Amino acid sequence: MRYPEEVVEEVRLRSDIVDVVGSRVKITKKGSSYFGLCPFHSEKSPSFSVSPSKQIFYCFGCGAGGNVFSFIQKYENYSYPEAIKYLADQAGVQLPEAEFSAEQKEREAKRNRILEANLEAAKYFYYQLRGQNGTVGMEYFKERKLTDETMNKFGLGFSLMTSNDLYLYLKKKGFSDEILTEAGLVKFDEKWGTRDTFWNRVMFPIQDINHRVIGFGGRVMSDIKPKYVNTNETMVFDKSRNLYGLNFARTSRKDHFILCEGYMDVIAMHQAGFTEAVASLGTAFTTGQAQVLKRYADKAYLAYDSDGAGTTAALRAIGILRDAGMTGKVINLQPYKDPDEFIKNLGTEEFQKRIDTAENSFFFEVRMIERNYDIKDPDGRTKFLREVAIKLVGFEDEIERESYIRAVADKYDLTYDAMKKQVVSQAARNGGEYKPIERPKSGINSKPEPGDAALTSQRILLTWICEEPGIYDVVKPYISVADFTNEVYKAVAGWLFSDLLTGNVNPGAYVSRFEEESDQAVCAAIFNTKLDEISGKEAREHALHDIVYKIKKNSCDALAAKPDQNMEEIMKLLADKKALQELQKMTFSLPE
């Protein structure tokens, strides 16, 4: 799907990347760029950069990068056309009809058709619940004390006892078997033919952050197992990166989320005024879900069931939240099993008190460990503290770790030195040292690739030329686009060298010319290469000479190693070798 290039460029020029990113990520100006914590991976030291002059973003930690369109795509989980349309609407740019390739047309049409099928299914379930055949479902929700307003807000519904009524309804609406199957609404088997995925269940439509129905959860009204059935992964539904209720919770204006286990817990909490509640989608809480939450808040309160399974799930979620750079606390729901029961019996004020006094997640973990030992017994106490020391070793931030060592020592009547000695000893047993883990502050942090040293020289030259265009006049006699050995680098060099002639260099525009997200990230990485600070004109001239020589020699070596060279390539190789000989004998003279 394509819009005219000049229109896309107009949208990009009207959408300042600092404003767009800054409205979603906390970024601070340092020098000529802005830095903050990356919204696309877990980190504690800012490695996410935004360049206002180049109109690109790049993360030195995970390698994510691109322009303002790439950011919106990745952050909001939009397709490229959706990102353009969103930013066009924000900028007040009228978009013409988009141009599609045959493949793009087919994929976009299928995606839209699946969303349409889901919406029609949600409407069908909604009206069945409120009709004569939905009595059993309505009784269930009324027993759970849900109001009509709440049921309407979440679009709750009911799937009938018959196993193909939704299928027949949607077929009449013109949906094909292929679309209904790919949407996860129907299944086919040789014994029963095509039948509904959901029947005799109360239905929970699952919406993305833009309120589009992307899937369903259904709770059975009989003793059939499993109790809950959820839509499988589809073109529009990724369980690992969506959360139930997030479409409402992200606008709650709270500085935290409340993480629950089930749909009913989220709904009951929203009804009680705790509109920051969300839940994972029929699966354990995932790293992807934590990263999505981190975009909107730094804290999460766990309101998991108070039974053994809930405790296990909470312990797992604590680690995931910590890795994502979020602070986790655990809400004590005793004497009730889940937040729904708690609120019904003790009310919202008491639940708010439990939020206010929620337990630090680390000490929740310590308390769970303590249950396994008799700490009044010297041997049990020793084993317990050793296990706590293992947890303390896991803190990567030195200040944070020191704070928790002191807190544990105070709590269990130890001296600080004794507890610290145990942590140091445990770190040594793990084969490590007692010191903070050092993270890269800058530079390209990516997996080595073939010819990486050569590509580094090419990246440095392109970045240097971009930041100091006058350098191009110095190197132009010796370096051409053909000397860049990677296809993305070659394309970028071509655009850059051409634009230098008009004085209109704009790396942000180059990103949009690549269709693949990975190529866009490489393009952003090229223009975020760290340049060493070199003092003195002569030293800079030597450095530039070395870089150009390395690029030219690598180009010669690559061409010489190529089998079956044609006449044009042979002539280029001869010319390149002559240029290398000249480079060996000369020095560059940079403008003052």
C-alpha positions in Angstrom: 0.0 0.0 0.0 1.5 3.3 -1.1 0.7 7.0 -0.9 2.5 9.4 -3.3 6.0 10.0 -2.1 5.6 13.8 -2.0 2.5 13.5 0.2 4.3 11.1 2.6 7.2 13.6 2.8 4.8 16.4 3.6 3.3 14.4 6.5 6.8 13.6 7.7 8.0 17.2 7.5 4.9 18.4 9.5 5.4 15.7 12.2 8.4 16.7 14.2 9.9 13.5 15.7 10.9 15.1 19.0 7.2 16.2 19.6 5.8 12.8 18.5 8.2 10.7 20.6 8.2 13.2 23.5 4.5 12.9 23.9 4.9 9.1 24.5 8.4 8.8 26.0 10.2 10.9 28.6 13.2 12.3 26.7 15.8 14.9 27.8 18.0 17.0 25.7 21.8 16.2 25.8 23.9 18.1 23.3 22.2 18.2 19.9 20.0 15.1 20.6 17.4 13.8 23.1 17.8 10.7 25.2 15.5 8.5 27.2 14.7 4.9 28.2 13.8 2.8 25.2 10.1 1.9 24.9 10.9 -1.2 22.9 13.2 -3.1 25.3 14.0 -3.3 29.0 16.8 -1.0 30.2 17.7 1.2 33.2 20.3 3.5 31.5 19.0 5.7 28.7 20.2 4.5 25.3 17.3 5.7 23.2 18.2 8.7 21.1 16.1 11.1 19.0 17.8 13.5 16.6 15.9 16.7 15.7 18.3 17.6 12.9 18.2 14.2 11.2 14.5 13.5 12.2 15.4 9.9 13.2 15.4 7.8 16.4 17.8 5.0 17.3 18.3 2.8 20.3 21.9 1.9 20.9 20.8 -1.0 23.1 18.4 -3.0 21.0 19.0 -1.5 17.5 15.4 -0.3 17.0 15.5 2.8 14.7 13.8 4.7 12.0 11.9 7.9 11.4 8.6 9.3 12.8 6.6 6.7 10.8 8.7 3.8 12.0 8.3 5.0 15.6 4.4 5.2 15.4 4.3 1.8 13.7 6.3 0.2 16.4 4.9 2.1 19.3 1.2 1.9 18.4 1.4 -1.5 16.6 0.2 0.2 13.4 0.9 -0.9 9.8 2.8 1.6 7.7 -0.3 3.0 6.0 -2.0 3.4 9.4 1.0 5.3 10.7 0.9 7.7 7.8 -2.8 8.2 8.2 -2.5 8.8 11.9 0.2 11.4 11.5 -1.6 13.0 8.6 -4.7 13.4 10.7 -2.6 15.0 13.5 -0.8 17.3 11.0 -4.0 18.2 9.1 -2.8 16.8 5.8 -5.4 15.4 3.4 -4.4 12.1 2.1 -5.3 11.0 -1.5 -6.3 7.4 -2.3 -3.5 5.1 -1.5 -1.7 3.0 -4.1 -1.5 -0.8 -3.5 0.6 -3.5 -4.9 -1.4 -6.7 -5.6 0.2 -8.4 -2.6 -0.4 -5.4 -0.3 -4.0 -5.1 -1.5 -4.7 -8.7 -0.7 -3.0 -8.6 2.8 -4.6 -5.3 3.8 -8.0 -6.4 2.6 -7.8 -9.7 4.5 -6.7 -7.9 7.7 -9.6 -5.4 7.4 -12.0 -8.2 6.7 -11.0 -10.1 9.8 -11.5 -7.0 11.9 -14.9 -6.5 10.3 -15.8 -10.2 11.0 -14.8 -9.7 14.6 -16.9 -6.6 15.0 -19.9 -8.3 13.5 -19.4 -11.3 15.8 -19.1 -8.9 18.8 -22.4 -7.3 17.8 -24.1 -10.7 17.4 -22.9 -11.9 20.8 -24.0 -8.5 22.4 -27.5 -8.8 21.1 -27.8 -12.5 22.0 -27.0 -11.7 25.6 -29.8 -9.1 25.8 -32.3 -11.3 23.9 -34.6 -14.1 25.0 -31.9 -16.8 24.4 -29.3 -15.0 26.5 -31.0 -15.4 29.8 -28.5 -17.8 31.3 -25.6 -15.5 30.4 -27.4 -12.4 31.7 -28.1 -14.2 35.0 -24.4 -15.0 35.3 -23.4 -11.4 34.9 -26.1 -10.1 37.2 -25.0 -12.6 39.8 -21.5 -11.0 39.5 -23.2 -7.7 40.3 -22.4 -6.0 36.9 -24.4 -3.0 35.9 -25.9 -2.5 32.4 -23.5 0.4 32.0 -20.5 -1.8 32.7 -21.7 -4.6 30.4 -22.3 -2.1 27.6 -18.9 -0.5 28.1 -17.0 -3.8 27.7 -19.4 -5.1 25.0 -20.2 -8.3 26.9 -22.1 -10.9 25.1 -23.3 -14.5 24.9 -22.8 -17.4 22.4 -25.8 -19.7 22.1 -26.1 -23.4 22.8 -26.2 -24.2 19.1 -22.8 -24.8 17.6 -23.2 -23.0 14.2 -25.5 -20.1 14.6 -22.7 -17.5 14.4 -21.3 -19.2 11.4 -24.6 -19.1 9.6 -25.2 -15.4 10.6 -21.8 -14.3 9.4 -22.1 -16.3 6.1 -25.3 -14.3 5.4 -23.3 -11.1 6.0 -21.0 -12.2 3.2 -18.0 -13.5 5.1 -16.1 -16.3 3.5 -15.1 -19.6 5.3 -11.4 -18.5 4.9 -11.9 -15.2 6.7 -14.0 -16.7 9.5 -11.4 -19.5 10.0 -8.4 -17.1 10.0 -10.3 -14.8 12.4 -10.6 -17.8 14.8 -14.4 -17.6 14.9 -15.1 -21.0 13.3 -13.3 -24.4 13.1 -13.6 -27.2 10.6 -13.3 -30.9 11.2 -14.4 -33.9 9.1 -16.8 -35.2 11.7 -18.8 -32.0 12.4 -18.0 -29.8 9.5 -17.7 -26.1 10.1 -18.8 -25.0 13.5 -18.5 -22.0 15.9 -15.4 -21.8 18.1 -17.5 -20.3 20.9 -20.9 -21.7 22.0 -22.8 -21.7 25.3 -20.4 -19.2 26.7 -20.5 -15.6 28.1 -18.3 -13.6 25.8 -15.6 -11.0 26.4 -14.6 -9.1 23.3 -10.9 -8.3 23.4 -10.0 -4.9 22.0 -6.7 -3.3 21.0 -5.6 0.1 22.3 -7.7 1.7 19.5 -10.8 -0.1 20.5 -10.9 -2.5 17.6 -12.1 -6.0 18.4 -9.2 -8.3 17.7 -10.3 -11.5 19.5 -12.6 -13.0 22.1 -12.5 -14.8 25.4 -15.5 -17.1 26.4 -16.5 -18.6 29.7 -18.5 -21.8 29.5 -22.0 -22.0 31.1 -21.7 -25.8 31.8 -19.2 -28.2 33.2 -17.4 -28.6 29.9 -13.7 -28.2 30.0 -11.8 -25.9 29.5 -13.7 -23.3 31.4 -12.3 -20.5 29.3 -11.6 -20.5 25.6 -9.7 -17.7 23.8 -9.1 -16.8 20.2 -5.8 -18.2 18.9 -3.2 -16.0 17.3 -4.4 -14.3 14.1 -3.3 -11.6 11.7 -4.7 -9.0 14.1 -4.4 -10.7 17.5 -1.0 -11.2 19.2 -1.7 -12.4 22.8 1.9 -11.6 24.0 1.6 -7.8 23.2 -2.0 -7.0 24.1 -3.8 -6.8 27.5 -7.5 -7.0 28.3 -8.8 -3.6 29.3 -5.7 -1.6 28.2 -7.8 0.4 25.7 -9.5 2.0 28.7 -6.7 1.7 31.3 -4.2 3.7 29.3 -6.4 6.8 29.6 -7.0 6.4 33.3 -4.6 9.3 34.2 -3.0 7.1 36.9 0.7 6.7 37.3 0.4 2.9 37.6 -1.5 -0.2 36.4 -3.2 -2.9 38.4 -2.4 -6.3 36.9 -5.1 -8.9 37.3 -5.5 -12.5 36.2 -8.9 -12.6 34.6 -11.4 -10.7 32.6 -14.0 -10.5 35.4 -11.5 -9.1 37.8 -10.7 -6.2 35.3 -14.4 -5.5 34.7 -15.3 -5.5 38.4 -12.4 -3.2 39.2 -13.3 -0.8 36.4 -16.9 -0.8 37.7 -15.6 0.1 41.2 -13.6 3.0 39.8 -10.2 1.3 39.5 -10.0 2.0 35.7 -6.2 1.3 35.6 -6.8 -2.5 35.8 -5.7 -4.8 33.0 -5.1 -8.6 32.6 -3.1 -10.9 30.4 -5.1 -12.8 27.8 -5.6 -16.3 29.0 -1.8 -16.9 29.2 0.9 -16.1 31.7 2.1 -12.5 31.8 4.7 -11.9 29.1 7.8 -9.8 28.6 6.0 -8.2 25.6 3.1 -7.2 27.7 5.4 -5.7 30.3 7.1 -3.6 27.6 3.7 -2.4 26.4 2.7 -1.3 29.9 6.1 0.4 30.4 5.1 2.8 27.6 2.4 4.3 29.8 3.6 3.9 33.4 6.5 2.8 35.5 4.6 1.0 38.3 2.3 -2.0 38.4 0.4 -3.4 41.4 -0.3 -7.1 41.3 -3.8 -8.2 42.2 -3.4 -11.9 41.6 -5.4 -14.6 43.3 -4.2 -15.3 46.8 -4.0 -19.1 46.3 -0.9 -21.1 45.4 -1.3 -20.7 41.7 -1.8 -16.9 42.1 1.3 -16.7 44.2 3.4 -18.6 41.6 2.0 -16.3 38.9 2.8 -13.2 40.9 6.4 -14.3 41.6 6.9 -14.8 37.8 5.3 -11.5 36.9 7.5 -9.7 39.5 10.6 -10.8 37.6 9.2 -9.8 34.2 8.2 -6.3 35.5 11.7 -5.8 37.0 13.4 -6.8 33.8 11.2 -4.3 31.9 12.3 -1.5 34.3 9.0 -1.3 36.1 8.4 -1.2 39.9 6.1 -3.9 41.1 4.1 -4.1 44.3 1.8 -6.9 45.5 -1.7 -6.2 46.9 -2.8 -8.3 49.8 -6.3 -9.7 49.0 -6.7 -11.8 52.1 -9.1 -13.1 53.3 -10.6 -13.2 49.8 -9.3 -15.0 46.7 -9.5 -12.3 44.0 -10.1 -8.6 43.7 -13.7 -9.2 42.5 -14.6 -11.0 45.8 -12.7 -8.5 47.8 -14.4 -5.5 46.5 -17.9 -7.1 46.8 -17.3 -7.9 50.4 -15.2 -5.1 51.7 -15.7 -2.3 49.2 -13.7 0.2 47.3 -12.3 2.2 50.2 -10.7 -0.9 51.7 -9.3 -1.9 48.4 -7.7 1.5 48.0 -6.1 1.0 51.4 -4.7 -2.3 50.2 -3.2 -0.5 47.2 -1.7 2.2 49.5 -0.1 -0.4 51.7 0.9 -2.8 48.9 4.0 -4.9 49.6 7.3 -4.2 48.0 7.7 -6.9 45.4 11.2 -7.9 46.6 10.0 -8.4 50.1 7.0 -10.4 48.8 9.5 -12.7 47.2 11.5 -12.9 50.4 8.3 -13.7 52.4 7.5 -16.5 50.0 11.0 -17.9 50.5 10.7 -17.6 54.3 7.7 -19.9 54.2 10.0 -22.8 53.2 12.3 -22.5 56.3 12.1 -22.4 60.0 14.1 -19.3 60.6 14.1 -19.8 64.4 16.3 -22.7 63.8 20.0 -21.6 63.1 20.4 -24.0 60.2 17.1 -23.0 58.6 17.9 -19.3 59.1 21.3 -19.7 57.4 19.8 -21.5 54.4 17.1 -18.9 54.2 19.5 -15.9 54.2 21.7 -17.7 51.6 18.6 -17.9 49.3 17.8 -14.3 49.9 21.5 -13.4 49.0 20.9 -15.1 45.6 18.0 -12.8 45.0 20.1 -9.8 46.0 22.9 -10.7 43.6 20.4 -10.3 40.8 20.1 -6.6 41.3 22.0 -4.9 38.5 22.0 -1.4 39.9 24.6 -1.0 42.6 22.7 1.6 44.6 19.5 -0.4 44.5 21.3 -3.5 45.6 23.0 -1.7 48.5 19.6 -0.3 49.6 18.1 -3.8 49.7 21.0 -5.4 51.5 20.6 -2.8 54.2 16.8 -3.3 54.3 17.1 -7.1 54.6 19.8 -6.7 57.3 17.4 -4.5 59.3 14.4 -6.7 58.8 16.2 -9.9 59.9 18.3 -8.4 62.7 21.7 -8.7 60.9 24.5 -6.3 60.6 24.9 -4.7 57.2 28.4 -6.0 56.8 27.3 -9.6 57.5 24.6 -9.5 54.9 26.8 -7.8 52.4 29.5 -10.4 53.0 26.9 -13.2 52.3 25.9 -11.5 49.0 29.6 -11.1 47.9 30.2 -14.7 48.7 27.2 -15.8 46.7 28.2 -13.7 43.7 31.6 -15.5 43.8 30.0 -18.9 43.9 28.0 -17.9 40.8 31.3 -17.3 39.0 30.9 -13.5 39.0 32.1 -10.5 40.9 30.4 -8.1 43.2 30.1 -5.1 41.0 27.5 -3.4 38.9 26.9 -4.7 35.4 28.2 -2.1 33.0 26.0 -1.3 30.1 27.1 0.4 26.9 26.4 4.2 27.0 26.7 4.6 23.3 27.9 3.0 20.1 26.3 0.3 18.0 25.3 -2.7 20.2 24.5 -5.3 17.7 25.5 -8.8 16.7 28.7 -9.0 14.6 28.1 -9.6 11.0 30.3 -10.5 8.1 32.5 -7.5 7.1 31.5 -5.7 10.2 34.8 -3.8 10.4 34.4 -2.6 6.8 30.8 -1.6 7.5 31.9 0.4 10.5 34.2 2.5 8.4 31.4 3.0 5.9 29.0 4.1 8.7 31.6 6.5 10.1 32.2 8.2 6.8 28.5 8.6 6.0 27.7 10.0 9.4 30.7 12.3 9.2 29.7 13.6 5.8 26.1 14.1 7.0 27.3 16.2 10.0 30.1 18.0 8.0 29.0 18.2 4.3 32.2 19.9 3.3 34.1 16.6 3.8 32.3 15.2 0.7 34.3 17.5 -1.6 37.5 16.1 -0.1 36.7 12.4 -0.5 34.6 12.6 -3.7 37.6 11.9 -6.1 38.3 8.6 -4.3 34.9 7.3 -3.0 31.8 6.4 -5.1 28.5 4.8 -4.3 29.9 1.5 -5.7 32.5 1.3 -2.9 29.7 0.7 -0.3 29.4 -3.1 0.0 26.0 -3.4 1.8 22.8 -2.8 -0.3 21.3 -0.5 2.3 24.5 1.5 2.7 24.8 1.7 -1.1 21.3 3.2 -1.3 21.9 5.6 1.5 25.2 6.8 0.0 23.5 7.3 -3.3 20.8 9.5 -1.8 23.2 11.4 0.4 25.7 12.2 -2.3 23.0 13.3 -4.6 21.3 15.5 -2.0 24.7 17.1 -1.1 24.7 18.7 -4.5 21.4 20.6 -3.7 22.2 21.1 0.0 19.0 19.3 1.0 20.3 16.4 3.2 17.5 14.7 5.2 18.2 11.2 6.7 14.6 11.0 8.0 13.4 11.0 4.4 15.8 8.1 3.5 14.2 5.9 6.1 10.8 6.0 4.4 12.3 4.7 1.2 12.9 1.3 2.7 9.9 -1.0 3.0 11.5 -3.5 5.5 11.6 -2.5 9.1 15.0 -4.1 9.5 16.4 -1.9 6.7 14.9 1.2 8.2 16.7 0.4 11.5 20.0 -0.1 9.6 19.5 3.3 7.9 18.9 4.9 11.3 22.0 3.2 12.7 24.1 4.5 9.9 23.4 8.1 10.9 23.8 7.4 14.7 27.3 6.1 14.5 29.5 7.4 17.3 32.2 9.7 16.0 35.3 9.9 18.2 36.2 13.4 19.2 39.5 14.2 17.4 41.4 17.3 18.3 43.4 19.2 15.8 43.1 19.7 12.1 46.0 17.4 11.2 44.7 14.5 13.4 41.3 14.8 11.8 42.9 14.7 8.3 44.8 11.5 9.2 41.6 9.9 10.6 39.6 10.7 7.5 42.4 9.4 5.2 42.5 6.1 7.1 38.7 5.7 6.9 38.7 6.4 3.1 41.6 4.1 2.5 39.9 1.2 4.4 36.7 1.7 2.5 38.5 1.8 -0.9 40.7 -1.2 0.0 37.7 -3.3 1.1 35.9 -2.4 -2.1 39.0 -3.5 -4.1 39.3 -6.8 -2.2 35.6 -7.6 -2.6 35.7 -6.9 -6.3 39.0 -8.9 -6.8 37.4 -11.9 -5.0 34.4 -11.9 -7.2 34.4 -14.7 -9.8 33.6 -14.2 -13.5 34.2 -10.4 -13.6 32.9 -8.6 -16.6 34.9 -6.0 -18.5 33.3 -3.1 -16.7 34.2 -4.6 -13.3 37.8 -5.3 -14.5 38.2 -1.7 -15.6 36.8 -0.5 -12.2 39.2 -2.7 -10.3 42.2 -1.3 -12.2 41.0 2.2 -11.5 40.4 1.4 -7.8 43.9 0.0 -7.4 45.4 3.1 -9.0 43.3 5.2 -6.6 44.6 3.2 -3.7 48.2 3.8 -4.7 47.5 7.5 -4.9 45.8 7.4 -1.5 48.9 5.8 0.1 51.1 8.7 -1.1 48.9 11.6 -0.2 47.3 13.4 2.7 43.9 15.1 2.9 43.4 18.8 3.4 40.3 19.6 5.3 38.6 23.0 5.1 39.2 25.3 8.1 
